[in-house]
Amino acid sequence: MAPRLSVGIAGFGNVGREFVRLLLERGDQHGLWDRVNIVFIADSKGVILDENGLGREVLLEALSLPRGGLGRYQGLGHEGLHVDELLDRIDVLVDITPSIYVEEPPQLKWLRRVLEGGGAVVTADKAPLAMNCAPLLGPKWGKKLFYKATVMAGTPLIDLLRYGLRGRRVKRVRGALNGTSNYVLTLIEKGLSLAEAISDAQRRGYAEPDTSIDLHGFDLAAKAAIVSCTLGSPVGLHEVHVEDRIEPGIEKRVKRLRGEGRRLRYIADICMGHKPVVRLAELEPSDSLWNTTGVMNAAEVVTEEAEPITLYGPGAGPRATASTLFSDLLLAIEELEGE
Ligand SMILES: NC(=O)c1ccc[n+]([C@@H]2O[C@H](COP(=O)([O-])OP(=O)(O)OC[C@H]3O[C@@H](n4cnc5c(N)ncnc54)[C@H](OP(=O)(O)O)[C@@H]3O)[C@@H](O)[C@H]2O)c1
């Protein structure tokens, strides 16, 4: 039997915990416990670590620990131990930490180290990819980087573009890819003010604490950069042109459009041969992105060969995102086992 692969999980928040729940629920079905050792789970303050693999009972108990509490776990917990110090011990890194939009996101060096060492990465974290997609998704490392949770969370747009449409000519992808802005605009359509809609979204855990990430286009620009790079046209986050923001005063425009039977959505437009654009689009009911109420996402993929393809599904949520990461973990394991 092939030796088991060592897996490290960085991030044990909303999505990270749901991901571990899925491992526990579905691991047996995929023979996972004979194929991998979960060597560590990490939060911002520490880790639970066992070189021989964390037992299922340890993973289960970890789920009842408070946030930032992994390092205090009796026996196997190490407070103050960082992911950086553990990367040499794993074959697969699952990065479920917050996206940090700086030139060199700290997680970027994690990804580089694991990929450089011949390992694989599964990630929900947009920033390292959006800032540096060309080398990460290039021929050297791209095959071992699995990132479909970064765009549309629970809906596999990235796999459609990467595998499903291989050999086809994609001309354009247009998407309502930010669940929070769809949700906020839906509430404004119902008569709420922007401030009321934002606080509702925050109460439900949809909006990032820093609302500019969702409402000033960072999240959409990051997704546009990742999609463009997936299509073989690398652009950095700062090259995406953010034309509009969602700002106070938008209520009037939403109300006017509603009266005209139209609606406003914050979209990313990735047209091959042009720099991606993030803008507010005034949609007609016939538009394939029309039906994006709540946190649902939609993407229209235009190819040279046939009618456009529309993908519609959950663009946020811990369970949806974790199940996509689970799917990518299986792909990563297959890739490494096949070597
Ligand atoms: N939530 C969604 O619906 C969704 C959808 C698609 C993609 N994503 C992406 O998934 C990622 C996680 O989202 P989330 O909602 O789970 O966030 P979250 O609840 O804030 O969890 C983040 C986790 O990362 C940990 N962390 C932070 N810095 C770390 C570090 N340096 N080393 C190790 N762990 C660290 C945090 O530790 P503490 O517990 O100590 O704070 C926490 O456990 C983000 O990149 C997000 O953009 C989320």
The ligand as an ORCA input file, in Angstrom:
! r2SCAN-3c Opt
* xyz 0 1
  N     -17.264     31.949      4.551
  C     -17.541     31.735      3.283
  O     -18.692     31.564      2.890
  C     -16.402     31.666      2.297
  C     -16.675     31.372      0.946
  C     -15.616     31.261      0.020
  C     -14.313     31.486      0.455
  N     -14.088     31.803      1.776
  C     -12.708     32.042      2.201
  O     -12.345     31.036      3.147
  C     -11.403     31.585      4.070
  C     -11.911     31.338      5.487
  O     -13.182     31.925      5.675
  P     -13.955     31.778      7.083
  O     -15.289     32.344      6.845
  O     -13.793     30.408      7.608
  O     -13.083     32.779      7.997
  P     -12.981     32.776      9.587
  O     -14.219     32.224     10.192
  O     -12.531     34.147      9.950
  O     -11.801     31.728      9.897
  C     -10.459     31.997      9.614
  C      -9.608     31.017     10.382
  O      -8.241     31.241     10.034
  C      -7.469     31.300     11.234
  N      -6.239     32.036     10.997
  C      -6.047     33.362     10.811
  N      -4.741     33.618     10.624
  C      -4.093     32.423     10.693
  C      -2.738     32.029     10.610
  N      -1.764     32.920     10.395
  N      -2.429     30.719     10.748
  C      -3.381     29.788     10.976
  N      -4.704     30.103     11.073
  C      -5.043     31.406     10.935
  C      -8.393     31.954     12.229
  O      -7.912     31.721     13.544
  P      -8.754     32.105     14.883
  O      -9.777     31.003     15.010
  O      -7.704     32.055     15.936
  O      -9.335     33.449     14.626
  C      -9.676     31.181     11.919
  O      -9.638     29.922     12.523
  C     -11.250     33.056      3.702
  O     -10.123     33.237      2.874
  C     -12.523     33.364      2.926
  O     -12.381     34.434      2.016
  C     -15.082     31.866      2.681
*
